[in-house]
Amino acid sequence: MNVVPAILRAARCGEGSRLHTSSSLQHIQKQTRLRVVDNSELGKSAMLEGRPPRCIHVYNKKGIGRTGDKVLVAIKGQKKQAILTGCHQDQFPLMPKFDSNNIVLVDENGSPLGTRIHVPIPTFLRKKLTDMSRPKENEAKYCTLPFLIDHS
């Protein structure tokens, strides 16, 4: 006799049913899985192991990341900073939408860890990433590399 109410209760609570009662989250927040799209050794090894990095902090006021934001990720037991280069969420006009949440790993100074990026980068983000990889003018005089020293 108690079988019928148990079945109805299970269907109501979502047990055994394949219907999702909550909408999917399409923005970058804490614990979101990301995909490394540069050729850094740390990123390649993490993706090959099948353990993608997870976001543990978004560096903005809302705590929700969009393309171009800086995030802190946990990758292979380390904390690294990264730049979001593409998001799956609905974007602003004239901003591309990607099939996955892509990041490029950067070090503490902001320069990318890898030398190549394997996916298309939005135009506004290209200038930001190339400026990060170049040394600043005041840092150039302290650098010992001969091609960066100005002898004039």
TORPA-4810 file (N, C-alpha, C, O; in nm, 3 decimals):
<nodes>
NODE_1_0.080_-0.120_0.000_0.000_0.000_0.000_0.084_0.126_0.000_0.046_0.226_-0.060_M
NODE_2_0.198_0.123_0.066_0.283_0.242_0.075_0.372_0.259_-0.047_0.453_0.352_-0.050_N
NODE_3_0.362_0.173_-0.146_0.446_0.180_-0.265_0.410_0.300_-0.351_0.499_0.369_-0.400_V
NODE_4_0.284_0.325_-0.370_0.240_0.434_-0.458_0.283_0.571_-0.403_0.338_0.650_-0.479_V
NODE_5_0.261_0.601_-0.275_0.308_0.731_-0.227_0.460_0.745_-0.234_0.510_0.856_-0.255_P
NODE_6_0.534_0.636_-0.217_0.680_0.645_-0.226_0.724_0.678_-0.367_0.818_0.756_-0.387_A
NODE_7_0.657_0.622_-0.467_0.691_0.652_-0.606_0.658_0.797_-0.637_0.737_0.866_-0.702_I
NODE_8_0.543_0.843_-0.594_0.505_0.983_-0.618_0.601_1.078_-0.548_0.638_1.182_-0.603_L
NODE_9_0.641_1.042_-0.425_0.734_1.127_-0.351_0.869_1.132_-0.422_0.930_1.239_-0.428_R
NODE_10_0.918_1.020_-0.475_1.046_1.016_-0.545_1.040_1.099_-0.672_1.137_1.167_-0.705_A
NODE_11_0.928_1.094_-0.744_0.916_1.173_-0.867_0.911_1.322_-0.836_0.966_1.403_-0.911_A
NODE_12_0.846_1.358_-0.726_0.836_1.498_-0.688_0.971_1.554_-0.645_1.001_1.669_-0.676_R
NODE_13_1.051_1.478_-0.574_1.179_1.524_-0.521_1.292_1.517_-0.622_1.401_1.566_-0.596_C
NODE_14_1.267_1.457_-0.736_1.372_1.448_-0.836_1.449_1.319_-0.833_1.537_1.299_-0.916_G
NODE_15_1.420_1.230_-0.739_1.489_1.103_-0.732_1.437_1.012_-0.844_1.317_0.990_-0.854_E
NODE_16_1.524_0.962_-0.924_1.484_0.872_-1.030_1.436_0.943_-1.155_1.423_0.878_-1.259_G
NODE_17_1.411_1.071_-1.150_1.369_1.142_-1.271_1.489_1.208_-1.338_1.586_1.241_-1.271_S
NODE_18_1.482_1.225_-1.465_1.591_1.282_-1.542_1.573_1.432_-1.567_1.653_1.493_-1.638_R
NODE_19_1.471_1.492_-1.511_1.446_1.634_-1.532_1.527_1.717_-1.434_1.539_1.683_-1.316_L
NODE_20_1.583_1.825_-1.484_1.657_1.916_-1.398_1.563_2.026_-1.351_1.492_2.087_-1.432_H
NODE_21_1.562_2.052_-1.224_1.473_2.155_-1.172_1.540_2.289_-1.158_1.472_2.390_-1.139_T
NODE_22_1.671_2.295_-1.166_1.741_2.423_-1.156_1.810_2.452_-1.290_1.849_2.361_-1.362_S
NODE_23_1.822_2.580_-1.321_1.886_2.618_-1.447_2.037_2.603_-1.435_2.093_2.609_-1.325_S
NODE_24_2.102_2.583_-1.548_2.247_2.566_-1.546_2.314_2.702_-1.530_2.267_2.803_-1.583_S
NODE_25_2.424_2.705_-1.457_2.498_2.828_-1.438_2.599_2.842_-1.551_2.677_2.751_-1.577_L
NODE_26_2.597_2.957_-1.619_2.684_2.975_-1.732_2.784_3.087_-1.708_2.835_3.145_-1.804_Q
NODE_27_2.814_3.118_-1.586_2.914_3.219_-1.560_3.027_3.159_-1.478_3.013_3.051_-1.420_H
NODE_28_3.140_3.230_-1.475_3.259_3.181_-1.405_3.250_3.227_-1.259_3.245_3.346_-1.230_I
NODE_29_3.248_3.132_-1.172_3.247_3.159_-1.028_3.339_3.058_-0.962_3.409_2.983_-1.030_Q
NODE_30_3.339_3.055_-0.830_3.424_2.959_-0.759_3.383_2.817_-0.792_3.265_2.787_-0.808_K
NODE_31_3.483_2.729_-0.803_3.468_2.586_-0.832_3.428_2.557_-0.977_3.388_2.445_-1.008_Q
NODE_32_3.438_2.655_-1.066_3.411_2.630_-1.208_3.533_2.565_-1.271_3.645_2.610_-1.250_T
NODE_33_3.511_2.459_-1.349_3.619_2.394_-1.422_3.654_2.477_-1.544_3.566_2.526_-1.614_R
NODE_34_3.784_2.492_-1.569_3.833_2.574_-1.679_3.921_2.490_-1.770_3.958_2.378_-1.735_L
NODE_35_3.955_2.545_-1.886_4.040_2.475_-1.983_4.159_2.562_-2.016_4.143_2.676_-2.060_R
NODE_36_4.279_2.510_-1.997_4.402_2.583_-2.027_4.427_2.575_-2.177_4.430_2.465_-2.234_V
NODE_37_4.445_2.690_-2.243_4.460_2.692_-2.388_4.597_2.741_-2.433_4.616_2.769_-2.551_V
NODE_38_4.694_2.751_-2.341_4.830_2.788_-2.382_4.918_2.663_-2.375_4.873_2.556_-2.336_D
NODE_39_5.044_2.679_-2.413_5.133_2.562_-2.417_5.226_2.554_-2.297_5.337_2.503_-2.309_N
NODE_40_5.184_2.604_-2.182_5.266_2.594_-2.061_5.269_2.448_-2.015_5.172_2.375_-2.032_S
NODE_41_5.381_2.408_-1.957_5.397_2.269_-1.912_5.295_2.233_-1.805_5.240_2.122_-1.805_E
NODE_42_5.271_2.325_-1.713_5.176_2.299_-1.605_5.036_2.279_-1.659_4.965_2.188_-1.616_L
NODE_43_4.996_2.361_-1.754_4.863_2.349_-1.812_4.847_2.224_-1.896_4.743_2.158_-1.889_G
NODE_44_4.949_2.190_-1.975_4.940_2.071_-2.059_4.931_1.944_-1.975_4.851_1.855_-2.005_K
NODE_45_5.012_1.936_-1.869_5.010_1.814_-1.788_4.879_1.800_-1.712_4.829_1.689_-1.695_S
NODE_46_4.822_1.911_-1.665_4.695_1.904_-1.594_4.582_1.859_-1.686_4.497_1.780_-1.646_A
NODE_47_4.581_1.910_-1.808_4.475_1.873_-1.901_4.491_1.728_-1.948_4.391_1.660_-1.971_M
NODE_48_4.615_1.680_-1.963_4.636_1.541_-2.004_4.597_1.442_-1.895_4.553_1.331_-1.924_L
NODE_49_4.613_1.483_-1.769_4.573_1.397_-1.657_4.422_1.387_-1.643_4.371_1.298_-1.575_E
NODE_50_4.351_1.478_-1.706_4.206_1.480_-1.692_4.160_1.552_-1.568_4.045_1.536_-1.526_G
NODE_51_4.248_1.632_-1.509_4.212_1.711_-1.392_4.225_1.858_-1.426_4.328_1.919_-1.398_R
NODE_52_4.123_1.917_-1.487_4.134_2.057_-1.528_4.139_2.150_-1.408_4.093_2.114_-1.300_P
NODE_53_4.195_2.267_-1.426_4.202_2.363_-1.314_4.063_2.411_-1.275_3.970_2.411_-1.356_P
NODE_54_4.051_2.450_-1.150_3.925_2.505_-1.099_3.947_2.646_-1.050_4.052_2.678_-0.994_R
NODE_55_3.850_2.730_-1.072_3.856_2.869_-1.026_3.837_2.871_-0.874_3.744_2.810_-0.823_C
NODE_56_3.924_2.943_-0.804_3.906_2.956_-0.659_3.885_3.101_-0.617_3.852_3.127_-0.501_I
NODE_57_3.903_3.197_-0.711_3.874_3.337_-0.681_3.866_3.416_-0.811_3.942_3.391_-0.904_H
NODE_58_3.774_3.510_-0.817_3.761_3.601_-0.931_3.796_3.740_-0.882_3.739_3.788_-0.784_V
NODE_59_3.891_3.806_-0.949_3.939_3.937_-0.906_3.850_4.048_-0.961_3.894_4.127_-1.045_Y
NODE_60_3.726_4.057_-0.916_3.641_4.172_-0.943_3.540_4.186_-0.830_3.537_4.103_-0.739_N
NODE_61_3.457_4.289_-0.835_3.366_4.315_-0.724_3.250_4.217_-0.717_3.204_4.183_-0.608_K
NODE_62_3.203_4.171_-0.831_3.086_4.084_-0.833_3.118_3.939_-0.799_3.032_3.868_-0.748_K
NODE_63_3.239_3.896_-0.826_3.274_3.756_-0.804_3.230_3.666_-0.917_3.234_3.543_-0.905_G
NODE_64_3.188_3.726_-1.028_3.147_3.652_-1.147_3.239_3.695_-1.260_3.246_3.813_-1.293_I
NODE_65_3.310_3.599_-1.319_3.409_3.632_-1.420_3.352_3.639_-1.560_3.262_3.564_-1.596_G
NODE_66_3.406_3.731_-1.639_3.375_3.746_-1.781_3.505_3.742_-1.858_3.612_3.739_-1.799_R
NODE_67_3.496_3.742_-1.989_3.615_3.739_-2.073_3.703_3.860_-2.042_3.656_3.973_-2.042_T
NODE_68_3.832_3.835_-2.016_3.927_3.941_-1.985_3.954_3.958_-1.837_4.047_4.030_-1.800_G
NODE_69_3.878_3.894_-1.750_3.899_3.907_-1.606_4.013_3.817_-1.561_4.044_3.716_-1.624_D
NODE_70_4.074_3.856_-1.450_4.180_3.777_-1.390_4.120_3.689_-1.282_4.038_3.735_-1.203_K
NODE_71_4.160_3.562_-1.280_4.109_3.467_-1.181_4.227_3.395_-1.116_4.337_3.390_-1.171_V
NODE_72_4.203_3.339_-0.999_4.299_3.255_-0.930_4.251_3.112_-0.944_4.136_3.081_-0.913_L
NODE_73_4.338_3.023_-0.992_4.298_2.886_-1.017_4.383_2.790_-0.935_4.498_2.820_-0.901_V
NODE_74_4.324_2.674_-0.904_4.396_2.565_-0.839_4.427_2.464_-0.948_4.336_2.406_-1.008_A
NODE_75_4.557_2.442_-0.973_4.597_2.351_-1.079_4.712_2.264_-1.028_4.818_2.314_-0.993_I
NODE_76_4.689_2.134_-1.024_4.788_2.036_-0.977_4.843_2.070_-0.839_4.964_2.059_-0.816_K
NODE_77_4.758_2.110_-0.748_4.799_2.140_-0.612_4.868_2.274_-0.595_4.923_2.301_-0.488_G
NODE_78_4.867_2.359_-0.697_4.929_2.491_-0.690_4.824_2.598_-0.715_4.721_2.572_-0.777_Q
NODE_79_4.851_2.718_-0.667_4.767_2.832_-0.696_4.835_2.915_-0.804_4.950_2.955_-0.787_K
NODE_80_4.766_2.940_-0.913_4.820_3.021_-1.023_4.714_3.122_-1.065_4.594_3.097_-1.053_K
NODE_81_4.762_3.236_-1.115_4.671_3.335_-1.170_4.652_3.308_-1.318_4.740_3.253_-1.384_Q
NODE_82_4.537_3.348_-1.371_4.506_3.324_-1.511_4.416_3.436_-1.562_4.352_3.506_-1.485_A
NODE_83_4.412_3.450_-1.693_4.324_3.545_-1.761_4.218_3.464_-1.836_4.252_3.370_-1.908_I
NODE_84_4.092_3.500_-1.820_3.985_3.435_-1.894_3.989_3.484_-2.038_3.972_3.603_-2.063_L
NODE_85_4.010_3.394_-2.133_4.017_3.433_-2.273_3.893_3.396_-2.351_3.879_3.435_-2.467_T
NODE_86_3.802_3.323_-2.292_3.677_3.289_-2.358_3.584_3.223_-2.260_3.625_3.140_-2.180_G
NODE_87_3.455_3.261_-2.266_3.357_3.206_-2.173_3.240_3.146_-2.248_3.208_3.186_-2.360_C
NODE_88_3.177_3.049_-2.185_3.062_2.982_-2.243_2.934_3.063_-2.223_2.835_3.039_-2.292_H
NODE_89_2.934_3.157_-2.132_2.813_3.232_-2.099_2.774_3.328_-2.211_2.853_3.355_-2.301_Q
NODE_90_2.653_3.379_-2.203_2.609_3.481_-2.298_2.696_3.605_-2.279_2.720_3.648_-2.166_D
NODE_91_2.742_3.661_-2.389_2.838_3.770_-2.384_2.774_3.902_-2.423_2.660_3.906_-2.470_Q
NODE_92_2.849_4.010_-2.402_2.807_4.141_-2.449_2.806_4.141_-2.601_2.866_4.052_-2.662_F
NODE_93_2.740_4.238_-2.665_2.742_4.243_-2.812_2.885_4.256_-2.866_2.971_4.319_-2.805_P
NODE_94_2.907_4.195_-2.981_3.036_4.194_-3.051_3.146_4.120_-2.974_3.264_4.140_-3.001_L
NODE_95_3.107_4.037_-2.879_3.204_3.956_-2.805_3.175_3.809_-2.837_3.061_3.765_-2.825_M
NODE_96_3.277_3.732_-2.878_3.251_3.593_-2.916_3.215_3.505_-2.797_3.263_3.526_-2.685_P
NODE_97_3.131_3.405_-2.823_3.094_3.306_-2.722_3.165_3.176_-2.758_3.166_3.137_-2.875_K
NODE_98_3.223_3.108_-2.660_3.301_2.987_-2.683_3.227_2.865_-2.632_3.129_2.877_-2.558_F
NODE_99_3.273_2.748_-2.672_3.214_2.623_-2.627_3.266_2.580_-2.490_3.206_2.494_-2.426_D
NODE_100_3.376_2.639_-2.445_3.433_2.605_-2.315_3.485_2.732_-2.249_3.497_2.836_-2.313_S
NODE_101_3.516_2.721_-2.121_3.571_2.834_-2.046_3.724_2.827_-2.054_3.785_2.742_-1.989_N
NODE_102_3.784_2.916_-2.132_3.927_2.910_-2.162_4.005_3.008_-2.076_3.959_3.118_-2.048_N
NODE_103_4.126_2.965_-2.034_4.215_3.052_-1.959_4.357_3.042_-2.015_4.394_2.944_-2.080_I
NODE_104_4.434_3.148_-1.988_4.577_3.151_-2.016_4.645_3.174_-1.882_4.615_3.272_-1.814_V
NODE_105_4.736_3.086_-1.843_4.805_3.099_-1.715_4.907_3.212_-1.722_4.978_3.227_-1.821_L
NODE_106_4.914_3.292_-1.616_5.011_3.402_-1.607_5.084_3.390_-1.474_5.035_3.327_-1.381_V
NODE_107_5.204_3.452_-1.466_5.278_3.450_-1.340_5.241_3.573_-1.258_5.148_3.646_-1.294_D
NODE_108_5.313_3.596_-1.148_5.280_3.706_-1.058_5.296_3.843_-1.124_5.225_3.937_-1.089_E
NODE_109_5.389_3.855_-1.219_5.409_3.982_-1.289_5.304_4.006_-1.396_5.289_4.118_-1.444_N
NODE_110_5.231_3.903_-1.434_5.128_3.917_-1.535_5.169_3.870_-1.673_5.090_3.879_-1.767_G
NODE_111_5.290_3.819_-1.688_5.332_3.770_-1.820_5.289_3.625_-1.835_5.297_3.548_-1.739_S
NODE_112_5.244_3.586_-1.954_5.194_3.449_-1.974_5.303_3.344_-1.952_5.420_3.368_-1.983_P
NODE_113_5.266_3.228_-1.898_5.361_3.119_-1.875_5.396_3.046_-2.004_5.509_3.000_-2.019_L
NODE_114_5.302_3.036_-2.095_5.327_2.969_-2.223_5.372_3.068_-2.329_5.372_3.189_-2.308_G
NODE_115_5.410_3.013_-2.445_5.454_3.098_-2.555_5.353_3.103_-2.667_5.361_3.191_-2.754_T
NODE_116_5.257_3.012_-2.669_5.155_3.008_-2.773_5.017_2.991_-2.710_5.003_2.933_-2.602_R
NODE_117_4.917_3.042_-2.781_4.778_3.023_-2.740_4.708_2.952_-2.855_4.718_2.995_-2.970_I
NODE_118_4.637_2.844_-2.825_4.585_2.756_-2.929_4.443_2.786_-2.976_4.391_2.712_-3.059_H
NODE_119_4.380_2.890_-2.926_4.244_2.925_-2.967_4.241_3.071_-3.011_4.331_3.147_-2.977_V
NODE_120_4.140_3.112_-3.086_4.129_3.254_-3.121_4.106_3.340_-2.997_4.035_3.300_-2.904_P
NODE_121_4.167_3.457_-2.997_4.157_3.549_-2.885_4.075_3.670_-2.930_4.097_3.720_-3.040_I
NODE_122_3.981_3.720_-2.847_3.908_3.841_-2.883_4.004_3.959_-2.903_4.110_3.966_-2.840_P
NODE_123_3.966_4.050_-2.991_4.054_4.160_-3.031_4.095_4.248_-2.912_4.211_4.285_-2.901_T
NODE_124_4.000_4.282_-2.825_4.033_4.370_-2.714_4.132_4.305_-2.618_4.202_4.373_-2.544_F
NODE_125_4.136_4.172_-2.617_4.222_4.100_-2.524_4.363_4.080_-2.579_4.456_4.059_-2.502_L
NODE_126_4.380_4.085_-2.711_4.513_4.067_-2.770_4.611_4.173_-2.723_4.724_4.142_-2.687_R
NODE_127_4.567_4.299_-2.723_4.655_4.409_-2.679_4.691_4.391_-2.532_4.805_4.416_-2.492_K
NODE_128_4.595_4.348_-2.450_4.620_4.328_-2.308_4.725_4.220_-2.285_4.815_4.237_-2.203_K
NODE_129_4.714_4.108_-2.357_4.809_3.998_-2.338_4.947_4.031_-2.393_5.047_3.989_-2.335_L
NODE_130_4.956_4.104_-2.505_5.089_4.139_-2.559_5.156_4.243_-2.471_5.279_4.241_-2.458_T
NODE_131_5.080_4.334_-2.411_5.140_4.431_-2.319_5.192_4.363_-2.194_5.290_4.408_-2.135_D
NODE_132_5.127_4.256_-2.151_5.173_4.184_-2.033_5.305_4.113_-2.059_5.388_4.102_-1.969_M
NODE_133_5.325_4.064_-2.180_5.443_3.985_-2.207_5.567_4.071_-2.233_5.678_4.018_-2.232_S
NODE_134_5.550_4.200_-2.256_5.665_4.288_-2.277_5.711_4.348_-2.145_5.628_4.375_-2.058_R
NODE_135_5.841_4.371_-2.128_5.887_4.435_-2.004_5.849_4.582_-2.003_5.844_4.646_-2.108_P
NODE_136_5.825_4.635_-1.887_5.792_4.777_-1.873_5.917_4.860_-1.899_6.029_4.809_-1.891_K
NODE_137_5.900_4.988_-1.929_6.014_5.074_-1.963_6.110_5.089_-1.846_6.232_5.088_-1.866_E
NODE_138_6.058_5.104_-1.725_6.148_5.120_-1.610_6.215_4.988_-1.572_6.319_4.989_-1.506_N
NODE_139_6.157_4.873_-1.611_6.219_4.744_-1.584_6.330_4.714_-1.685_6.419_4.635_-1.656_E
NODE_140_6.325_4.776_-1.802_6.421_4.746_-1.909_6.563_4.789_-1.870_6.659_4.724_-1.911_A
NODE_141_6.578_4.896_-1.793_6.712_4.939_-1.756_6.777_4.849_-1.653_6.899_4.849_-1.638_K
NODE_142_6.696_4.770_-1.580_6.751_4.676_-1.483_6.774_4.538_-1.542_6.832_4.451_-1.477_Y
NODE_143_6.729_4.518_-1.664_6.743_4.388_-1.729_6.884_4.375_-1.786_6.940_4.473_-1.834_C
NODE_144_6.942_4.258_-1.780_7.080_4.238_-1.826_7.088_4.181_-1.966_7.198_4.156_-2.015_T
NODE_145_6.976_4.158_-2.033_6.979_4.106_-2.167_7.028_4.214_-2.264_6.978_4.326_-2.258_L
NODE_146_7.124_4.185_-2.352_7.184_4.288_-2.436_7.087_4.349_-2.537_7.103_4.465_-2.575_P
NODE_147_6.988_4.275_-2.582_6.897_4.332_-2.683_6.793_4.423_-2.625_6.724_4.491_-2.700_F
NODE_148_6.779_4.429_-2.491_6.684_4.519_-2.429_6.749_4.646_-2.375_6.678_4.739_-2.335_L
NODE_149_6.880_4.653_-2.372_6.949_4.770_-2.316_6.964_4.876_-2.426_7.008_4.848_-2.537_I
NODE_150_6.926_4.998_-2.390_6.936_5.109_-2.483_7.073_5.176_-2.460_7.098_5.227_-2.351_D
NODE_151_7.163_5.175_-2.561_7.296_5.231_-2.545_7.306_5.372_-2.600_7.416_5.414_-2.637_H
NODE_152_7.200_5.446_-2.608_7.208_5.582_-2.663_7.236_5.687_-2.559_7.245_5.806_-2.591_S
</nodes>
